[in-house]
């Protein structure tokens, strides 16, 4: 069973979802792929995981790097889950390109993958912000491909650069 809760952020309203294992979703209202992976039957209820996620977001949006983690439960394909795990290794305030992430994937998993395939997995990330897909840039450093919108991506990167 999944549980949902809502959070108001400076970047817009957020829907959070979690199950007994961890956070399964964090989407900006109206974003591309909104609520992807959310079970049809879910309940609005404040669970400990959802409370932790809100505390993390409060810290993050106050301009600080949260010094605690939220239990996560990736519910994508095996490939997506591996890419999302790599996203979690990108430090606060830093960025990588899709190509760099593809190289990191190849080193960790022993087989090559294209930046385009990595980009598709990044774009379908179901746990925005906490799984920092906004930290991925185009090969030329451009702000490309953020399901929450380029304006939000820019806001998040600017917030992290003010540390």
Backbone as JSON Lines, residues from 0, in Angstrom:
{"i":0,"aa":"X","n":[0.85,-1.19,0.0],"ca":[0.0,0.0,0.0],"c":[0.88,1.24,0.0]}
{"i":1,"aa":"X","n":[0.53,2.19,-0.83],"ca":[1.23,3.46,-0.86],"c":[0.41,4.52,-0.13]}
{"i":2,"aa":"X","n":[1.15,5.46,0.47],"ca":[0.55,6.57,1.19],"c":[1.05,7.86,0.55]}
{"i":3,"aa":"X","n":[0.22,8.87,0.55],"ca":[0.61,10.14,-0.06],"c":[0.46,11.28,0.93]}
{"i":4,"aa":"X","n":[1.19,12.34,0.63],"ca":[1.1,13.58,1.39],"c":[1.52,14.7,0.45]}
{"i":5,"aa":"X","n":[1.24,15.92,0.83],"ca":[1.57,17.07,-0.02],"c":[2.51,18.02,0.73]}
{"i":6,"aa":"X","n":[3.29,18.75,-0.05],"ca":[4.27,19.68,0.5],"c":[4.27,20.92,-0.38]}
{"i":7,"aa":"X","n":[4.26,22.09,0.25],"ca":[4.33,23.34,-0.51],"c":[5.78,23.82,-0.49]}
{"i":8,"aa":"X","n":[6.37,23.95,-1.68],"ca":[7.76,24.39,-1.79],"c":[7.82,25.72,-2.52]}
{"i":9,"aa":"X","n":[8.97,26.4,-2.44],"ca":[9.16,27.64,-3.2],"c":[9.1,27.41,-4.72]}
{"i":10,"aa":"X","n":[9.25,26.17,-5.15],"ca":[9.21,25.82,-6.57],"c":[7.84,25.3,-7.0]}
{"i":11,"aa":"X","n":[6.89,25.25,-6.08],"ca":[5.56,24.74,-6.41],"c":[5.15,23.6,-5.49]}
{"i":12,"aa":"X","n":[3.9,23.23,-5.61],"ca":[3.36,22.16,-4.77],"c":[3.9,20.8,-5.2]}
{"i":13,"aa":"X","n":[4.12,19.95,-4.21],"ca":[4.75,18.64,-4.41],"c":[3.82,17.57,-3.86]}
{"i":14,"aa":"X","n":[3.73,16.47,-4.6],"ca":[3.05,15.27,-4.12],"c":[4.13,14.26,-3.75]}
{"i":15,"aa":"X","n":[4.03,13.72,-2.54],"ca":[4.96,12.7,-2.05],"c":[4.23,11.38,-1.92]}
{"i":16,"aa":"X","n":[4.93,10.28,-2.19],"ca":[4.35,8.94,-2.02],"c":[5.38,8.04,-1.35]}
{"i":17,"aa":"X","n":[4.9,7.14,-0.53],"ca":[5.78,6.2,0.16],"c":[5.03,4.9,0.41]}
{"i":18,"aa":"X","n":[5.8,3.84,0.59],"ca":[5.23,2.58,1.04],"c":[5.96,2.18,2.33]}
{"i":19,"aa":"X","n":[5.83,0.94,2.72],"ca":[6.45,0.5,3.97],"c":[7.97,0.48,3.89]}
{"i":20,"aa":"X","n":[8.53,0.44,2.68],"ca":[9.98,0.37,2.51],"c":[10.63,1.74,2.49]}
{"i":21,"aa":"X","n":[9.99,2.7,1.81],"ca":[10.59,4.02,1.7],"c":[9.82,4.92,0.76]}
{"i":22,"aa":"X","n":[10.41,6.06,0.46],"ca":[9.81,7.04,-0.43],"c":[9.8,6.48,-1.85]}
{"i":23,"aa":"X","n":[8.64,6.5,-2.5],"ca":[8.51,5.96,-3.86],"c":[8.29,7.05,-4.89]}
{"i":24,"aa":"X","n":[7.91,8.25,-4.45],"ca":[7.67,9.31,-5.41],"c":[7.73,10.69,-4.78]}
{"i":25,"aa":"X","n":[8.18,11.65,-5.6],"ca":[8.19,13.06,-5.23],"c":[8.07,13.82,-6.54]}
{"i":26,"aa":"X","n":[6.88,14.36,-6.81],"ca":[6.6,15.01,-8.07],"c":[6.06,16.41,-7.86]}
{"i":27,"aa":"X","n":[6.5,17.34,-8.71],"ca":[5.89,18.66,-8.74],"c":[4.53,18.53,-9.41]}
{"i":28,"aa":"X","n":[3.52,19.19,-8.84],"ca":[2.19,19.18,-9.44],"c":[2.29,19.61,-10.9]}
{"i":29,"aa":"X","n":[1.74,18.81,-11.79],"ca":[1.68,19.15,-13.2],"c":[2.93,18.83,-14.01]}
{"i":30,"aa":"X","n":[3.94,18.25,-13.39],"ca":[5.18,17.96,-14.13],"c":[4.94,16.8,-15.09]}
{"i":31,"aa":"X","n":[5.85,16.65,-16.04],"ca":[5.82,15.52,-16.95],"c":[5.97,14.24,-16.12]}
{"i":32,"aa":"X","n":[5.23,13.22,-16.46],"ca":[5.22,11.93,-15.76],"c":[4.72,12.06,-14.32]}
{"i":33,"aa":"X","n":[3.85,13.05,-14.07],"ca":[3.32,13.27,-12.72],"c":[2.69,11.99,-12.19]}
{"i":34,"aa":"X","n":[3.06,11.61,-10.99],"ca":[2.53,10.46,-10.26],"c":[2.78,9.12,-10.96]}
{"i":35,"aa":"X","n":[3.79,9.06,-11.82],"ca":[4.16,7.79,-12.45],"c":[4.58,6.81,-11.38]}
{"i":36,"aa":"X","n":[4.0,5.64,-11.4],"ca":[4.32,4.62,-10.4],"c":[3.44,4.67,-9.16]}
{"i":37,"aa":"X","n":[2.57,5.67,-9.07],"ca":[1.67,5.74,-7.92],"c":[0.55,4.72,-8.12]}
{"i":38,"aa":"X","n":[0.37,3.87,-7.14],"ca":[-0.67,2.84,-7.23],"c":[-2.05,3.49,-7.24]}
{"i":39,"aa":"X","n":[-2.96,2.89,-8.0],"ca":[-4.32,3.42,-8.1],"c":[-4.97,3.5,-6.71]}
{"i":40,"aa":"X","n":[-4.72,2.49,-5.92],"ca":[-5.26,2.49,-4.55],"c":[-4.15,2.97,-3.61]}
{"i":41,"aa":"X","n":[-4.35,4.15,-3.06],"ca":[-3.41,4.73,-2.1],"c":[-4.22,5.53,-1.09]}
{"i":42,"aa":"X","n":[-3.55,5.88,-0.03],"ca":[-4.25,6.57,1.07],"c":[-3.46,7.8,1.48]}
{"i":43,"aa":"X","n":[-4.17,8.89,1.74],"ca":[-3.51,10.09,2.25],"c":[-3.3,9.89,3.74]}
{"i":44,"aa":"X","n":[-2.04,9.8,4.14],"ca":[-1.7,9.51,5.53],"c":[-0.25,9.94,5.77]}
{"i":45,"aa":"X","n":[-0.01,10.59,6.87],"ca":[1.33,11.06,7.22],"c":[2.1,9.91,7.88]}
{"i":46,"aa":"X","n":[2.98,9.27,7.13],"ca":[3.79,8.18,7.68],"c":[5.14,8.74,8.12]}
{"i":47,"aa":"X","n":[5.92,7.92,8.8],"ca":[7.23,8.38,9.26],"c":[8.14,8.7,8.07]}
{"i":48,"aa":"X","n":[8.06,7.93,6.99],"ca":[8.89,8.2,5.81],"c":[8.48,9.53,5.18]}
{"i":49,"aa":"X","n":[7.19,9.78,5.07],"ca":[6.72,11.04,4.49],"c":[7.12,12.22,5.37]}
{"i":50,"aa":"X","n":[7.07,12.04,6.68],"ca":[7.51,13.1,7.61],"c":[9.0,13.38,7.43]}
{"i":51,"aa":"X","n":[9.81,12.31,7.31],"ca":[11.25,12.48,7.08],"c":[11.5,13.23,5.77]}
{"i":52,"aa":"X","n":[10.75,12.87,4.74],"ca":[10.93,13.54,3.44],"c":[10.59,15.03,3.55]}
{"i":53,"aa":"X","n":[9.55,15.36,4.27],"ca":[9.17,16.77,4.45],"c":[10.23,17.51,5.26]}
{"i":54,"aa":"X","n":[10.79,16.86,6.27],"ca":[11.87,17.48,7.05],"c":[13.08,17.72,6.16]}
{"i":55,"aa":"X","n":[13.39,16.75,5.31],"ca":[14.5,16.87,4.37],"c":[14.26,18.07,3.43]}
{"i":56,"aa":"X","n":[13.05,18.16,2.9],"ca":[12.71,19.26,1.99],"c":[12.76,20.61,2.7]}
{"i":57,"aa":"X","n":[12.29,20.67,3.94],"ca":[12.37,21.93,4.71],"c":[13.83,22.38,4.83]}
{"i":58,"aa":"X","n":[14.71,21.43,5.16],"ca":[16.13,21.75,5.29],"c":[16.7,22.19,3.94]}
{"i":59,"aa":"X","n":[16.39,21.44,2.91],"ca":[16.9,21.74,1.57],"c":[16.46,23.13,1.1]}
{"i":60,"aa":"X","n":[15.18,23.42,1.22],"ca":[14.68,24.71,0.74],"c":[15.07,25.88,1.64]}
{"i":61,"aa":"X","n":[15.63,25.58,2.81],"ca":[16.18,26.66,3.65],"c":[17.59,27.04,3.18]}
{"i":62,"aa":"X","n":[18.07,26.33,2.14],"ca":[19.39,26.64,1.58],"c":[20.51,25.82,2.16]}
{"i":63,"aa":"X","n":[20.17,24.77,2.9],"ca":[21.19,23.92,3.52],"c":[21.18,22.54,2.88]}
{"i":64,"aa":"X","n":[22.34,21.9,2.9],"ca":[22.46,20.52,2.44],"c":[21.98,19.62,3.58]}
{"i":65,"aa":"X","n":[20.87,18.91,3.4],"ca":[20.39,18.03,4.48],"c":[21.47,17.02,4.88]}
{"i":66,"aa":"X","n":[21.7,16.89,6.18],"ca":[22.74,15.99,6.67],"c":[22.15,14.65,7.11]}
{"i":67,"aa":"X","n":[20.99,14.32,6.57],"ca":[20.36,13.03,6.86],"c":[19.7,12.54,5.58]}
{"i":68,"aa":"X","n":[19.46,11.26,5.52],"ca":[18.85,10.69,4.31],"c":[17.43,10.22,4.61]}
{"i":69,"aa":"X","n":[16.71,10.02,3.55],"ca":[15.34,9.5,3.61],"c":[15.37,8.1,3.01]}
{"i":70,"aa":"X","n":[14.74,7.12,3.63],"ca":[14.7,5.79,3.01],"c":[14.0,5.88,1.66]}
{"i":71,"aa":"X","n":[14.64,5.31,0.64],"ca":[14.08,5.35,-0.71],"c":[13.7,3.95,-1.16]}
{"i":72,"aa":"X","n":[12.67,3.87,-2.0],"ca":[12.27,2.6,-2.59],"c":[12.04,2.84,-4.08]}
{"i":73,"aa":"X","n":[13.06,2.51,-4.87],"ca":[12.95,2.68,-6.31],"c":[12.02,1.63,-6.89]}
{"i":74,"aa":"X","n":[11.12,2.05,-7.77],"ca":[10.12,1.13,-8.33],"c":[10.13,1.15,-9.85]}
{"i":75,"aa":"X","n":[11.27,1.5,-10.43],"ca":[11.39,1.5,-11.89],"c":[11.93,0.18,-12.4]}
{"i":76,"aa":"X","n":[12.4,0.19,-13.64],"ca":[13.05,-0.98,-14.21],"c":[14.41,-1.16,-13.54]}
{"i":77,"aa":"X","n":[15.03,-2.29,-13.74],"ca":[16.35,-2.54,-13.17],"c":[17.34,-1.47,-13.65]}
{"i":78,"aa":"X","n":[17.31,-1.14,-14.95],"ca":[18.21,-0.12,-15.49],"c":[17.93,1.24,-14.86]}
{"i":79,"aa":"X","n":[16.66,1.63,-14.8],"ca":[16.31,2.92,-14.18],"c":[16.79,2.97,-12.74]}
{"i":80,"aa":"X","n":[16.53,1.93,-11.99],"ca":[16.93,1.91,-10.59],"c":[18.44,2.1,-10.43]}
{"i":81,"aa":"X","n":[19.23,1.48,-11.32],"ca":[20.69,1.62,-11.26],"c":[21.11,3.05,-11.57]}
{"i":82,"aa":"X","n":[20.47,3.67,-12.56],"ca":[20.78,5.06,-12.89],"c":[20.38,5.97,-11.73]}
{"i":83,"aa":"X","n":[19.22,5.73,-11.14],"ca":[18.76,6.57,-10.03],"c":[19.69,6.45,-8.83]}
{"i":84,"aa":"X","n":[20.23,5.24,-8.6],"ca":[21.22,5.08,-7.52],"c":[22.45,5.94,-7.79]}
{"i":85,"aa":"X","n":[22.89,6.0,-9.05],"ca":[24.04,6.83,-9.41],"c":[23.74,8.31,-9.19]}
{"i":86,"aa":"X","n":[22.53,8.73,-9.49],"ca":[22.16,10.12,-9.26],"c":[22.37,10.5,-7.8]}
{"i":87,"aa":"X","n":[22.07,9.58,-6.91],"ca":[22.2,9.84,-5.47],"c":[23.65,10.09,-5.05]}
{"i":88,"aa":"X","n":[24.6,9.7,-5.89],"ca":[26.01,9.89,-5.54],"c":[26.54,11.27,-5.95]}
{"i":89,"aa":"X","n":[25.74,12.06,-6.63],"ca":[26.2,13.39,-7.06],"c":[26.05,14.34,-5.88]}
{"i":90,"aa":"X","n":[27.14,14.9,-5.41],"ca":[27.09,15.76,-4.23],"c":[26.28,17.04,-4.44]}
{"i":91,"aa":"X","n":[25.72,17.51,-3.36],"ca":[24.99,18.78,-3.3],"c":[25.86,19.88,-3.9]}
{"i":92,"aa":"X","n":[25.28,20.66,-4.8],"ca":[25.99,21.78,-5.38],"c":[26.88,21.43,-6.56]}
{"i":93,"aa":"X","n":[26.95,20.15,-6.93],"ca":[27.76,19.73,-8.07],"c":[26.85,19.24,-9.19]}
{"i":94,"aa":"X","n":[27.4,19.19,-10.39],"ca":[26.64,18.71,-11.54],"c":[27.49,17.73,-12.34]}
{"i":95,"aa":"X","n":[26.81,16.96,-13.19],"ca":[27.45,16.05,-14.13],"c":[26.69,16.15,-15.44]}
{"i":96,"aa":"X","n":[27.31,15.69,-16.5],"ca":[26.61,15.62,-17.78],"c":[26.04,14.21,-17.93]}
{"i":97,"aa":"X","n":[25.14,14.08,-18.91],"ca":[24.59,12.75,-19.2],"c":[25.72,11.81,-19.61]}
{"i":98,"aa":"X","n":[26.7,12.31,-20.37],"ca":[27.84,11.49,-20.78],"c":[28.67,11.02,-19.6]}
{"i":99,"aa":"X","n":[28.92,11.91,-18.66],"ca":[29.68,11.52,-17.46],"c":[28.93,10.47,-16.65]}
{"i":100,"aa":"X","n":[27.62,10.62,-16.57],"ca":[26.82,9.64,-15.83],"c":[26.84,8.29,-16.55]}
{"i":101,"aa":"X","n":[26.81,8.3,-17.89],"ca":[26.89,7.05,-18.66],"c":[28.25,6.37,-18.43]}
{"i":102,"aa":"X","n":[29.33,7.15,-18.37],"ca":[30.66,6.6,-18.09],"c":[30.71,5.99,-16.69]}
{"i":103,"aa":"X","n":[30.13,6.69,-15.73],"ca":[30.09,6.19,-14.35],"c":[29.29,4.88,-14.3]}
{"i":104,"aa":"X","n":[28.19,4.82,-15.04],"ca":[27.38,3.6,-15.1],"c":[28.23,2.44,-15.64]}
{"i":105,"aa":"X","n":[28.96,2.69,-16.73],"ca":[29.78,1.64,-17.35],"c":[30.84,1.12,-16.38]}
{"i":106,"aa":"X","n":[31.48,2.03,-15.66],"ca":[32.51,1.62,-14.7],"c":[31.92,0.78,-13.57]}
{"i":107,"aa":"X","n":[30.76,1.19,-13.08],"ca":[30.15,0.5,-11.94],"c":[29.53,-0.85,-12.34]}
{"i":108,"aa":"X","n":[28.91,-0.9,-13.52],"ca":[28.13,-2.09,-13.88],"c":[28.79,-2.95,-14.96]}
{"i":109,"aa":"X","n":[29.96,-2.51,-15.46],"ca":[30.73,-3.35,-16.37],"c":[30.23,-3.42,-17.8]}
{"i":110,"aa":"X","n":[29.31,-2.56,-18.17],"ca":[28.9,-2.52,-19.58],"c":[28.5,-1.11,-19.97]}
{"i":111,"aa":"X","n":[28.79,-0.78,-21.23],"ca":[28.53,0.56,-21.72],"c":[27.03,0.8,-21.9]}
{"i":112,"aa":"X","n":[26.67,2.04,-21.77],"ca":[25.32,2.48,-22.1],"c":[25.45,3.88,-22.68]}
{"i":113,"aa":"X","n":[24.49,4.27,-23.46],"ca":[24.57,5.57,-24.13],"c":[24.08,6.69,-23.21]}
{"i":114,"aa":"X","n":[24.61,7.89,-23.43],"ca":[24.08,9.03,-22.68],"c":[22.58,9.2,-22.9]}
{"i":115,"aa":"X","n":[22.1,8.83,-24.1],"ca":[20.66,8.95,-24.4],"c":[19.84,8.0,-23.53]}
{"i":116,"aa":"X","n":[20.32,6.76,-23.36],"ca":[19.61,5.8,-22.5],"c":[19.62,6.27,-21.05]}
{"i":117,"aa":"X","n":[20.76,6.77,-20.61],"ca":[20.86,7.31,-19.25],"c":[19.91,8.49,-19.11]}
{"i":118,"aa":"X","n":[19.86,9.35,-20.13],"ca":[18.98,10.51,-20.1],"c":[17.52,10.13,-19.98]}
{"i":119,"aa":"X","n":[17.13,9.05,-20.65],"ca":[15.75,8.59,-20.55],"c":[15.43,8.15,-19.12]}
{"i":120,"aa":"X","n":[16.36,7.41,-18.5],"ca":[16.15,6.97,-17.12],"c":[16.11,8.16,-16.17]}
{"i":121,"aa":"X","n":[17.0,9.12,-16.38],"ca":[17.03,10.33,-15.55],"c":[15.7,11.06,-15.68]}
{"i":122,"aa":"X","n":[15.2,11.18,-16.89],"ca":[13.95,11.9,-17.14],"c":[12.74,11.25,-16.51]}
{"i":123,"aa":"X","n":[12.82,9.94,-16.26],"ca":[11.71,9.22,-15.64],"c":[11.9,9.03,-14.14]}
{"i":124,"aa":"X","n":[12.87,9.73,-13.57],"ca":[13.1,9.66,-12.12],"c":[11.81,9.99,-11.38]}
{"i":125,"aa":"X","n":[11.41,9.13,-10.48],"ca":[10.14,9.31,-9.76],"c":[10.31,10.04,-8.43]}
{"i":126,"aa":"X","n":[11.55,10.31,-8.02],"ca":[11.78,10.95,-6.73],"c":[12.63,12.21,-6.95]}
{"i":127,"aa":"X","n":[12.0,13.24,-7.48],"ca":[12.7,14.49,-7.78],"c":[13.36,15.06,-6.53]}
{"i":128,"aa":"X","n":[14.33,15.88,-6.74],"ca":[15.09,16.64,-5.74],"c":[15.93,15.73,-4.85]}
{"i":129,"aa":"X","n":[15.3,14.83,-4.11],"ca":[16.06,13.95,-3.21],"c":[16.96,13.02,-4.03]}
{"i":130,"aa":"X","n":[16.44,12.53,-5.15],"ca":[17.25,11.84,-6.15],"c":[17.52,12.92,-7.2]}
{"i":131,"aa":"X","n":[18.7,13.54,-7.15],"ca":[18.93,14.84,-7.78],"c":[19.13,14.84,-9.29]}
{"i":132,"aa":"X","n":[18.09,14.52,-10.02],"ca":[18.18,14.53,-11.48],"c":[18.38,15.95,-12.02]}
{"i":133,"aa":"X","n":[18.06,16.95,-11.21],"ca":[18.28,18.34,-11.64],"c":[19.77,18.67,-11.77]}
{"i":134,"aa":"X","n":[20.64,17.83,-11.24],"ca":[22.08,18.07,-11.3],"c":[22.73,17.55,-12.58]}
{"i":135,"aa":"X","n":[21.92,17.05,-13.51],"ca":[22.44,16.53,-14.77],"c":[22.26,17.58,-15.86]}
{"i":136,"aa":"X","n":[23.35,17.84,-16.58],"ca":[23.38,18.86,-17.62],"c":[23.67,18.25,-18.98]}
{"i":137,"aa":"X","n":[23.38,19.02,-20.03],"ca":[23.75,18.62,-21.38],"c":[25.26,18.62,-21.53]}
{"i":138,"aa":"X","n":[25.75,18.02,-22.62],"ca":[27.19,17.91,-22.86],"c":[27.89,19.26,-22.86]}
{"i":139,"aa":"X","n":[27.16,20.31,-23.28],"ca":[27.74,21.65,-23.32],"c":[27.47,22.46,-22.05]}
{"i":140,"aa":"X","n":[26.96,21.79,-21.02],"ca":[26.66,22.46,-19.76],"c":[25.3,23.13,-19.72]}
{"i":141,"aa":"X","n":[24.49,22.89,-20.75],"ca":[23.17,23.54,-20.81],"c":[22.16,22.85,-19.9]}
{"i":142,"aa":"X","n":[21.17,23.61,-19.48],"ca":[20.09,23.09,-18.63],"c":[19.06,22.42,-19.53]}
{"i":143,"aa":"X","n":[19.21,21.13,-19.72],"ca":[18.3,20.4,-20.6],"c":[17.5,19.38,-19.81]}
{"i":144,"aa":"X","n":[16.37,19.02,-20.36],"ca":[15.61,17.85,-19.94],"c":[15.3,17.68,-18.48]}
{"i":145,"aa":"X","n":[14.44,18.5,-17.93],"ca":[13.99,18.29,-16.55],"c":[12.47,18.17,-16.56]}
{"i":146,"aa":"X","n":[11.96,17.04,-16.09],"ca":[10.51,16.8,-16.12],"c":[9.73,17.85,-15.35]}
{"i":147,"aa":"X","n":[10.35,18.45,-14.35],"ca":[9.69,19.49,-13.57],"c":[9.73,20.86,-14.23]}
{"i":148,"aa":"X","n":[10.44,20.96,-15.35],"ca":[10.55,22.23,-16.07],"c":[11.92,22.87,-15.86]}
{"i":149,"aa":"X","n":[12.42,23.49,-16.91],"ca":[13.75,24.11,-16.87],"c":[13.82,25.22,-15.83]}
{"i":150,"aa":"X","n":[12.74,25.99,-15.66],"ca":[12.75,27.06,-14.66],"c":[12.98,26.5,-13.26]}
{"i":151,"aa":"X","n":[12.34,25.37,-12.95],"ca":[12.55,24.75,-11.62],"c":[13.97,24.22,-11.5]}
{"i":152,"aa":"X","n":[14.46,23.6,-12.57],"ca":[15.83,23.08,-12.54],"c":[16.8,24.21,-12.22]}
{"i":153,"aa":"X","n":[16.63,25.33,-12.89],"ca":[17.48,26.49,-12.66],"c":[17.37,26.97,-11.21]}
{"i":154,"aa":"X","n":[16.15,27.03,-10.67],"ca":[15.95,27.46,-9.27],"c":[16.67,26.52,-8.3]}
{"i":155,"aa":"X","n":[16.56,25.22,-8.53],"ca":[17.18,24.24,-7.64],"c":[18.7,24.36,-7.68]}
{"i":156,"aa":"X","n":[19.26,24.49,-8.89],"ca":[20.72,24.63,-9.0],"c":[21.21,25.93,-8.38]}
{"i":157,"aa":"X","n":[20.44,27.01,-8.54],"ca":[20.82,28.29,-7.92],"c":[20.76,28.18,-6.4]}
{"i":158,"aa":"X","n":[19.74,27.51,-5.88],"ca":[19.63,27.32,-4.43],"c":[20.87,26.59,-3.9]}
{"i":159,"aa":"X","n":[21.31,25.56,-4.61],"ca":[22.47,24.8,-4.16],"c":[23.77,25.57,-4.31]}
{"i":160,"aa":"X","n":[23.82,26.51,-5.23],"ca":[25.06,27.26,-5.43],"c":[25.21,28.38,-4.42]}
{"i":161,"aa":"X","n":[24.16,28.65,-3.65],"ca":[24.2,29.73,-2.63],"c":[24.72,29.23,-1.29]}
{"i":162,"aa":"X","n":[25.22,28.0,-1.24],"ca":[25.64,27.42,0.03],"c":[26.71,28.18,0.74]}
